[in-house]
Amino acid sequence: MQEGKHMKIYEVTDEKFRRYGRVLKMLDTTGLVEELKKVSIPQEVVYEPSVQALEALPITQILQDQVYGELPVQVGYCIGNNHKLNAVEYHRNSEINIAATDAVLIVGSQQDVTDDFYYDTEKMEAFRVPAGTAVELYATTLHYAPCNAKDGGFLVAVVLPKGTNYPLEKAHKDGEDKLLAAKNKWLIGHKEGGLPEGTHLGLRGENLTV
């Protein structure tokens, strides 16, 4: 266990991670890691929901058939440099993260979100995902962009059901519906997170740092 600036960083193999997800040990991530390492790491965080070069790899069919039960999937990436939480999001299904470099995930539980959609960031925990490791984040796991595990940034492939994180087609205004920031993406922001105007800023406490 390492000590971050504000958070302890556990290994993703730690027993504490079991409530948030699991390590997908059966996946051979070698080809995907090699392909993702061809991408230059930018200074800012960049997310691409669907990347043809990644989706053409054999692992995509395995993810679709075995992990998502034949549900159509998209394979993209989240890359860059980041040390802050800034927001949390969740989906109606699991998200698969495959690390091409070491990365840190800050995660929490949707069950701890209040009925009026506020959440205390002190409830969150951080886990290091070693390069080459694939993890499933359960649908009830709050998460956002990965954070750097070391200098130089991170490269993480992101697998979700096809269509997730694309622009919405209609207005969403009331209750949980107002949290929808993209298709299949419910978002709760921190006031220091630099989120778009209209984001529900329901994160209370520190904008966590690792």
PASEBA-1860 file (N, C-alpha, C; in nm, 3 decimals):
! residues 210
1> MQEGKHMK> 0.084/-0.120/0.000/0.000/0.000/0.000/0.087/0.125/0.000 ~ 0.059/0.216/-0.092/0.135/0.340/-0.103/0.056/0.454/-0.039 ~ 0.122/0.561/-0.009/0.055/0.677/0.048/0.050/0.788/-0.056 ~ -0.070/0.832/-0.093/-0.085/0.945/-0.183/-0.081/1.074/-0.104 ~ -0.101/1.187/-0.173/-0.102/1.316/-0.104/-0.214/1.324/-0.002 ~ -0.329/1.271/-0.039/-0.444/1.272/0.051/-0.504/1.133/0.070 ~ -0.470/1.039/-0.013/-0.535/0.908/-0.010/-0.434/0.795/0.000 ~ -0.475/0.689/0.066/-0.400/0.565/0.058/-0.433/0.500/-0.075
9> IYEVTDEK> -0.333/0.441/-0.137/-0.355/0.373/-0.265/-0.334/0.224/-0.243 ~ -0.441/0.148/-0.257/-0.436/0.004/-0.242/-0.409/-0.061/-0.377 ~ -0.369/-0.187/-0.376/-0.356/-0.263/-0.500/-0.495/-0.313/-0.540 ~ -0.517/-0.325/-0.670/-0.648/-0.368/-0.717/-0.675/-0.513/-0.678 ~ -0.572/-0.585/-0.638/-0.587/-0.723/-0.590/-0.626/-0.728/-0.442 ~ -0.630/-0.613/-0.375/-0.666/-0.608/-0.234/-0.812/-0.651/-0.215 ~ -0.839/-0.714/-0.103/-0.975/-0.758/-0.070/-1.075/-0.642/-0.073 ~ -1.028/-0.520/-0.044/-1.116/-0.403/-0.042/-1.180/-0.375/-0.179
17> FRRYGRVL> -1.115/-0.421/-0.287/-1.166/-0.391/-0.421/-1.289/-0.474/-0.457 ~ -1.313/-0.583/-0.383/-1.419/-0.677/-0.420/-1.557/-0.613/-0.423 ~ -1.579/-0.510/-0.344/-1.711/-0.445/-0.343/-1.732/-0.356/-0.467 ~ -1.623/-0.321/-0.533/-1.630/-0.231/-0.649/-1.620/-0.303/-0.783 ~ -1.552/-0.418/-0.784/-1.530/-0.486/-0.911/-1.444/-0.609/-0.893 ~ -1.385/-0.652/-1.004/-1.300/-0.772/-1.000/-1.194/-0.763/-1.108 ~ -1.085/-0.837/-1.087/-0.979/-0.848/-1.187/-1.018/-0.960/-1.284 ~ -1.013/-0.930/-1.414/-1.047/-1.029/-1.517/-0.920/-1.104/-1.559
25> KMLDTTGL> -0.887/-1.204/-1.483/-0.759/-1.274/-1.501/-0.755/-1.358/-1.628 ~ -0.873/-1.392/-1.683/-0.876/-1.481/-1.799/-0.844/-1.410/-1.930 ~ -0.837/-1.277/-1.929/-0.814/-1.202/-2.052/-0.665/-1.188/-2.083 ~ -0.628/-1.219/-2.206/-0.492/-1.191/-2.254/-0.492/-1.050/-2.313 ~ -0.434/-0.957/-2.242/-0.439/-0.816/-2.282/-0.317/-0.773/-2.364 ~ -0.229/-0.865/-2.397/-0.100/-0.829/-2.459/-0.117/-0.747/-2.587 ~ -0.199/-0.795/-2.680/-0.216/-0.725/-2.807/-0.277/-0.587/-2.790 ~ -0.374/-0.575/-2.700/-0.438/-0.445/-2.677/-0.339/-0.347/-2.615
33> VEELKKVS> -0.261/-0.394/-2.520/-0.161/-0.307/-2.456/-0.061/-0.257/-2.559 ~ -0.015/-0.346/-2.646/0.081/-0.307/-2.751/0.021/-0.201/-2.843 ~ -0.105/-0.220/-2.881/-0.172/-0.125/-2.971/-0.191/0.010/-2.902 ~ -0.232/0.009/-2.777/-0.259/0.134/-2.706/-0.130/0.212/-2.681 ~ -0.020/0.141/-2.666/0.108/0.209/-2.641/0.159/0.285/-2.763 ~ 0.095/0.267/-2.878/0.131/0.345/-2.998/0.078/0.489/-2.987 ~ -0.012/0.512/-2.894/-0.074/0.644/-2.878/0.011/0.730/-2.786 ~ 0.036/0.854/-2.825/0.112/0.947/-2.741/0.023/0.998/-2.628
41> IPQEVVYE> 0.079/1.006/-2.510/0.003/1.052/-2.393/0.001/1.204/-2.391 ~ -0.118/1.264/-2.399/-0.126/1.410/-2.395/-0.117/1.463/-2.252 ~ -0.100/1.593/-2.237/-0.093/1.653/-2.104/-0.231/1.655/-2.039 ~ -0.334/1.679/-2.119/-0.470/1.682/-2.066/-0.532/1.543/-2.078 ~ -0.648/1.524/-2.015/-0.719/1.396/-2.025/-0.803/1.393/-2.153 ~ -0.789/1.286/-2.231/-0.863/1.269/-2.355/-0.938/1.136/-2.348 ~ -1.067/1.139/-2.381/-1.147/1.017/-2.386/-1.205/0.998/-2.525 ~ -1.185/0.879/-2.579/-1.244/0.840/-2.708/-1.327/0.714/-2.682
49> PSVQALEA> -1.458/0.719/-2.704/-1.541/0.603/-2.671/-1.521/0.481/-2.761 ~ -1.482/0.506/-2.886/-1.469/0.396/-2.982/-1.348/0.418/-3.071 ~ -1.255/0.324/-3.069/-1.131/0.335/-3.148/-1.119/0.210/-3.234 ~ -1.121/0.229/-3.365/-1.127/0.117/-3.460/-1.010/0.021/-3.443 ~ -0.890/0.073/-3.419/-0.772/-0.013/-3.407/-0.783/-0.107/-3.287 ~ -0.849/-0.061/-3.181/-0.867/-0.146/-3.063/-0.981/-0.245/-3.085 ~ -1.087/-0.199/-3.150/-1.203/-0.286/-3.172/-1.174/-0.396/-3.273 ~ -1.069/-0.380/-3.353/-1.033/-0.482/-3.452/-0.955/-0.598/-3.389
57> LPITQILQ> -0.915/-0.585/-3.263/-0.834/-0.687/-3.198/-0.920/-0.805/-3.152 ~ -0.862/-0.926/-3.145/-0.938/-1.044/-3.103/-1.001/-1.031/-2.964 ~ -0.938/-0.955/-2.874/-0.991/-0.942/-2.738/-1.130/-0.880/-2.737 ~ -1.161/-0.798/-2.838/-1.293/-0.733/-2.843/-1.404/-0.836/-2.855 ~ -1.384/-0.936/-2.939/-1.486/-1.040/-2.955/-1.503/-1.120/-2.826 ~ -1.392/-1.145/-2.756/-1.398/-1.217/-2.628/-1.474/-1.134/-2.525 ~ -1.445/-1.005/-2.520/-1.517/-0.917/-2.427/-1.666/-0.916/-2.457 ~ -1.700/-0.908/-2.584/-1.840/-0.902/-2.623/-1.911/-1.034/-2.591
65> DQVYGELP> -1.848/-1.146/-2.625/-1.914/-1.277/-2.611/-1.918/-1.324/-2.466 ~ -1.805/-1.311/-2.395/-1.792/-1.373/-2.264/-1.818/-1.278/-2.148 ~ -1.771/-1.154/-2.158/-1.784/-1.061/-2.046/-1.919/-0.990/-2.050 ~ -1.965/-0.952/-2.170/-2.092/-0.880/-2.184/-2.206/-0.968/-2.234 ~ -2.185/-1.099/-2.242/-2.295/-1.190/-2.279/-2.354/-1.163/-2.415 ~ -2.268/-1.134/-2.512/-2.304/-1.107/-2.652/-2.370/-0.971/-2.673 ~ -2.364/-0.884/-2.577/-2.411/-0.747/-2.596/-2.307/-0.672/-2.679 ~ -2.347/-0.596/-2.782/-2.249/-0.521/-2.862/-2.171/-0.422/-2.775
73> VQVGYCIG> -2.039/-0.417/-2.794/-1.954/-0.330/-2.712/-1.875/-0.233/-2.799 ~ -1.825/-0.131/-2.733/-1.730/-0.038/-2.795/-1.603/-0.040/-2.710 ~ -1.489/-0.026/-2.776/-1.360/-0.022/-2.707/-1.292/0.108/-2.743 ~ -1.268/0.190/-2.645/-1.200/0.318/-2.664/-1.090/0.334/-2.562 ~ -1.056/0.459/-2.533/-0.953/0.480/-2.432/-0.975/0.610/-2.357 ~ -0.915/0.614/-2.238/-0.901/0.736/-2.160/-0.751/0.749/-2.131 ~ -0.691/0.858/-2.176/-0.546/0.875/-2.165/-0.514/1.017/-2.119 ~ -0.394/1.036/-2.068/-0.352/1.171/-2.030/-0.282/1.176/-1.896
81> NNHKLNAV> -0.291/1.293/-1.834/-0.232/1.316/-1.703/-0.340/1.371/-1.611 ~ -0.353/1.311/-1.494/-0.458/1.353/-1.402/-0.421/1.312/-1.260 ~ -0.452/1.398/-1.164/-0.427/1.368/-1.022/-0.549/1.392/-0.935 ~ -0.660/1.440/-0.995/-0.776/1.482/-0.918/-0.899/1.396/-0.950 ~ -0.993/1.392/-0.855/-1.119/1.322/-0.875/-1.209/1.398/-0.973 ~ -1.244/1.523/-0.942/-1.323/1.616/-1.024/-1.471/1.582/-1.037 ~ -1.506/1.456/-1.048/-1.646/1.415/-1.063/-1.655/1.265/-1.042 ~ -1.778/1.215/-1.033/-1.802/1.071/-1.040/-1.911/1.045/-1.142
89> EYHRNSEI> -1.904/0.930/-1.205/-2.008/0.888/-1.299/-2.040/0.742/-1.271 ~ -2.156/0.701/-1.325/-2.190/0.559/-1.321/-2.275/0.528/-1.443 ~ -2.286/0.398/-1.474/-2.362/0.351/-1.590/-2.462/0.246/-1.543 ~ -2.544/0.196/-1.633/-2.639/0.090/-1.598/-2.578/-0.048/-1.619 ~ -2.448/-0.053/-1.631/-2.378/-0.180/-1.659/-2.233/-0.165/-1.616 ~ -2.163/-0.275/-1.615/-2.021/-0.272/-1.581/-1.940/-0.201/-1.689 ~ -1.828/-0.145/-1.645/-1.727/-0.088/-1.736/-1.600/-0.168/-1.718 ~ -1.534/-0.202/-1.828/-1.405/-0.271/-1.822/-1.294/-0.171/-1.850
97> NIAATDAV> -1.196/-0.166/-1.761/-1.075/-0.086/-1.780/-0.956/-0.180/-1.797 ~ -0.877/-0.156/-1.901/-0.757/-0.236/-1.925/-0.639/-0.139/-1.929 ~ -0.549/-0.153/-1.835/-0.438/-0.059/-1.820/-0.321/-0.097/-1.909 ~ -0.277/-0.003/-1.994/-0.156/-0.023/-2.073/-0.035/0.034/-2.000 ~ -0.059/0.125/-1.906/0.042/0.171/-1.811/-0.021/0.157/-1.673 ~ 0.059/0.160/-1.570/0.002/0.165/-1.435/-0.091/0.285/-1.425 ~ -0.201/0.269/-1.356/-0.297/0.378/-1.337/-0.364/0.362/-1.201 ~ -0.423/0.470/-1.152/-0.494/0.467/-1.025/-0.640/0.502/-1.049
105> LIVGSQQD> -0.730/0.420/-0.995/-0.873/0.446/-1.002/-0.924/0.488/-0.865 ~ -0.998/0.599/-0.861/-1.068/0.641/-0.738/-1.212/0.596/-0.752 ~ -1.260/0.515/-0.659/-1.393/0.455/-0.673/-1.475/0.467/-0.546 ~ -1.606/0.459/-0.563/-1.698/0.463/-0.451/-1.822/0.381/-0.485 ~ -1.923/0.384/-0.398/-2.043/0.304/-0.416/-2.165/0.391/-0.439 ~ -2.240/0.359/-0.542/-2.363/0.433/-0.573/-2.461/0.426/-0.456 ~ -2.455/0.319/-0.378/-2.546/0.302/-0.265/-2.529/0.413/-0.161 ~ -2.415/0.482/-0.163/-2.389/0.589/-0.066/-2.434/0.727/-0.116
113> VTDDFYYD> -2.485/0.733/-0.238/-2.539/0.860/-0.290/-2.675/0.884/-0.223 ~ -2.698/1.007/-0.177/-2.822/1.039/-0.108/-2.940/1.043/-0.205 ~ -3.060/1.047/-0.150/-3.180/1.049/-0.234/-3.188/1.174/-0.321 ~ -3.122/1.284/-0.276/-3.118/1.405/-0.359/-2.985/1.421/-0.432 ~ -2.913/1.309/-0.445/-2.796/1.298/-0.534/-2.676/1.380/-0.488 ~ -2.647/1.369/-0.358/-2.523/1.422/-0.302/-2.440/1.305/-0.251 ~ -2.309/1.327/-0.248/-2.217/1.218/-0.213/-2.093/1.276/-0.146 ~ -2.051/1.214/-0.036/-1.932/1.259/0.038/-1.808/1.190/-0.017
121> TEKMEAFR> -1.714/1.268/-0.067/-1.596/1.210/-0.131/-1.507/1.134/-0.032 ~ -1.522/1.160/0.098/-1.440/1.088/0.197/-1.470/0.938/0.198 ~ -1.579/0.897/0.137/-1.615/0.755/0.130/-1.537/0.681/0.022 ~ -1.465/0.752/-0.063/-1.400/0.690/-0.178/-1.265/0.627/-0.141 ~ -1.224/0.530/-0.222/-1.095/0.463/-0.204/-1.022/0.460/-0.338 ~ -0.889/0.449/-0.332/-0.806/0.450/-0.453/-0.732/0.317/-0.467 ~ -0.723/0.270/-0.593/-0.659/0.142/-0.621/-0.568/0.155/-0.743 ~ -0.450/0.094/-0.732/-0.355/0.093/-0.844/-0.384/-0.028/-0.933
129> VPAGTAVE> -0.398/0.000/-1.062/-0.416/-0.105/-1.163/-0.283/-0.119/-1.238 ~ -0.211/-0.230/-1.222/-0.083/-0.244/-1.291/-0.101/-0.259/-1.441 ~ -0.002/-0.217/-1.516/-0.004/-0.232/-1.662/-0.033/-0.377/-1.700 ~ -0.122/-0.395/-1.798/-0.157/-0.529/-1.844/-0.277/-0.589/-1.774 ~ -0.327/-0.521/-1.670/-0.438/-0.574/-1.591/-0.572/-0.524/-1.643 ~ -0.669/-0.614/-1.651/-0.806/-0.579/-1.687/-0.893/-0.589/-1.563 ~ -0.973/-0.485/-1.537/-1.064/-0.488/-1.423/-1.205/-0.455/-1.469 ~ -1.301/-0.521/-1.407/-1.442/-0.487/-1.426/-1.486/-0.398/-1.312
137> LYATTLHY> -1.543/-0.282/-1.344/-1.606/-0.195/-1.245/-1.755/-0.219/-1.253 ~ -1.815/-0.262/-1.143/-1.957/-0.294/-1.145/-2.043/-0.170/-1.171 ~ -2.167/-0.192/-1.214/-2.256/-0.081/-1.250/-2.278/0.016/-1.135 ~ -2.271/-0.032/-1.012/-2.294/0.054/-0.896/-2.166/0.119/-0.844 ~ -2.057/0.106/-0.918/-1.930/0.166/-0.877/-1.915/0.306/-0.937 ~ -1.903/0.404/-0.850/-1.875/0.541/-0.891/-1.729/0.550/-0.934 ~ -1.703/0.620/-1.044/-1.567/0.631/-1.095/-1.561/0.753/-1.186 ~ -1.441/0.787/-1.230/-1.426/0.891/-1.332/-1.293/0.866/-1.402
145> APCNAKDG> -1.228/0.968/-1.454/-1.103/0.947/-1.527/-0.998/0.887/-1.434 ~ -0.915/0.794/-1.485/-0.805/0.742/-1.404/-0.709/0.854/-1.365 ~ -0.621/0.822/-1.270/-0.516/0.915/-1.227/-0.379/0.853/-1.253 ~ -0.279/0.939/-1.260/-0.142/0.892/-1.278/-0.098/0.804/-1.161 ~ -0.033/0.693/-1.194/0.033/0.612/-1.091/0.180/0.652/-1.081 ~ 0.229/0.720/-1.186/0.369/0.766/-1.189/0.377/0.881/-1.288 ~ 0.490/0.948/-1.293/0.508/1.056/-1.387/0.494/1.004/-1.531 ~ 0.441/1.088/-1.618/0.430/1.050/-1.758/0.290/1.017/-1.803
153> GFLVAVVL> 0.195/1.009/-1.708/0.057/0.991/-1.746/0.010/0.846/-1.749 ~ -0.108/0.824/-1.807/-0.169/0.692/-1.809/-0.233/0.664/-1.945 ~ -0.240/0.534/-1.976/-0.310/0.484/-2.095/-0.403/0.373/-2.047 ~ -0.533/0.393/-2.060/-0.630/0.294/-2.014/-0.736/0.273/-2.122 ~ -0.755/0.148/-2.165/-0.864/0.116/-2.256/-0.994/0.108/-2.176 ~ -1.104/0.154/-2.237/-1.235/0.158/-2.172/-1.336/0.083/-2.259 ~ -1.396/-0.020/-2.200/-1.493/-0.102/-2.273/-1.630/-0.082/-2.210 ~ -1.730/-0.052/-2.294/-1.867/-0.027/-2.249/-1.965/-0.075/-2.357
161> PKGTNYPL> -2.092/-0.095/-2.324/-2.190/-0.127/-2.427/-2.194/-0.018/-2.535 ~ -2.213/-0.059/-2.657/-2.210/0.032/-2.771/-2.311/0.146/-2.753 ~ -2.265/0.268/-2.777/-2.350/0.385/-2.766/-2.330/0.464/-2.638 ~ -2.266/0.404/-2.539/-2.243/0.473/-2.411/-2.152/0.595/-2.430 ~ -2.184/0.700/-2.359/-2.104/0.824/-2.356/-2.115/0.909/-2.482 ~ -2.211/0.877/-2.569/-2.235/0.962/-2.685/-2.339/1.068/-2.650 ~ -2.350/1.175/-2.731/-2.440/1.286/-2.695/-2.586/1.243/-2.680 ~ -2.653/1.307/-2.586/-2.795/1.284/-2.563/-2.879/1.342/-2.677
169> EKAHKDGE> -2.999/1.288/-2.694/-3.087/1.332/-2.801/-3.204/1.417/-2.752 ~ -3.220/1.425/-2.619/-3.332/1.503/-2.564/-3.292/1.560/-2.429 ~ -3.372/1.651/-2.376/-3.344/1.715/-2.247/-3.379/1.620/-2.133 ~ -3.301/1.631/-2.025/-3.323/1.550/-1.906/-3.315/1.644/-1.786 ~ -3.425/1.651/-1.708/-3.435/1.764/-1.615/-3.459/1.729/-1.469 ~ -3.530/1.622/-1.438/-3.578/1.602/-1.302/-3.520/1.478/-1.236 ~ -3.502/1.485/-1.103/-3.455/1.370/-1.028/-3.323/1.317/-1.079 ~ -3.308/1.185/-1.080/-3.185/1.126/-1.130/-3.164/1.159/-1.277
177> DKLLAAKN> -3.273/1.180/-1.348/-3.267/1.211/-1.492/-3.179/1.333/-1.520 ~ -3.177/1.429/-1.425/-3.097/1.551/-1.447/-2.947/1.523/-1.442 ~ -2.907/1.405/-1.392/-2.764/1.370/-1.386/-2.711/1.320/-1.520 ~ -2.800/1.290/-1.613/-2.755/1.236/-1.742/-2.673/1.341/-1.817 ~ -2.547/1.308/-1.842/-2.457/1.399/-1.913/-2.427/1.349/-2.054 ~ -2.454/1.221/-2.077/-2.437/1.158/-2.208/-2.516/1.028/-2.201 ~ -2.525/0.957/-2.313/-2.601/0.832/-2.312/-2.540/0.733/-2.213 ~ -2.625/0.681/-2.125/-2.582/0.581/-2.026/-2.472/0.634/-1.933
185> KWLIGHKE> -2.472/0.765/-1.908/-2.371/0.827/-1.821/-2.439/0.925/-1.726 ~ -2.446/0.886/-1.600/-2.499/0.972/-1.495/-2.381/1.035/-1.422 ~ -2.379/1.167/-1.407/-2.261/1.242/-1.363/-2.294/1.331/-1.243 ~ -2.207/1.325/-1.142/-2.214/1.414/-1.026/-2.078/1.484/-1.015 ~ -2.077/1.617/-1.023/-1.952/1.691/-1.028/-1.910/1.750/-0.895 ~ -1.784/1.791/-0.888/-1.729/1.867/-0.776/-1.716/2.013/-0.819 ~ -1.738/2.103/-0.727/-1.735/2.246/-0.761/-1.599/2.289/-0.814 ~ -1.493/2.216/-0.781/-1.358/2.249/-0.829/-1.320/2.167/-0.953
193> GGLPEGTH> -1.414/2.092/-1.007/-1.381/1.997/-1.113/-1.378/2.052/-1.253 ~ -1.420/2.177/-1.272/-1.420/2.235/-1.405/-1.519/2.170/-1.500 ~ -1.634/2.127/-1.448/-1.735/2.059/-1.529/-1.819/2.159/-1.607 ~ -1.885/2.113/-1.715/-1.968/2.203/-1.795/-2.082/2.263/-1.713 ~ -2.124/2.381/-1.753/-2.237/2.446/-1.687/-2.361/2.357/-1.696 ~ -2.433/2.348/-1.586/-2.551/2.262/-1.581/-2.526/2.128/-1.514 ~ -2.397/2.093/-1.491/-2.365/1.970/-1.420/-2.412/1.980/-1.276 ~ -2.473/1.875/-1.225/-2.514/1.871/-1.084/-2.389/1.859/-0.997
201> LGLRGENL> -2.358/1.961/-0.919/-2.238/1.962/-0.836/-2.271/1.906/-0.698 ~ -2.284/1.776/-0.693/-2.329/1.709/-0.571/-2.220/1.643/-0.489 ~ -2.093/1.660/-0.528/-1.984/1.602/-0.450/-1.950/1.694/-0.334 ~ -1.957/1.642/-0.212/-1.923/1.718/-0.092/-1.787/1.673/-0.041 ~ -1.712/1.768/0.015/-1.581/1.734/0.069/-1.471/1.769/-0.029 ~ -1.354/1.712/-0.004/-1.235/1.740/-0.087/-1.250/1.692/-0.230 ~ -1.192/1.767/-0.323/-1.171/1.716/-0.458/-1.045/1.630/-0.450 ~ -1.062/1.501/-0.430/-0.954/1.412/-0.388/-0.834/1.415/-0.482
209> TV> -0.716/1.397/-0.425/-0.591/1.398/-0.500/-0.515/1.269/-0.474 ~ -0.454/1.213/-0.578/-0.362/1.099/-0.561/-0.230/1.133/-0.629
END
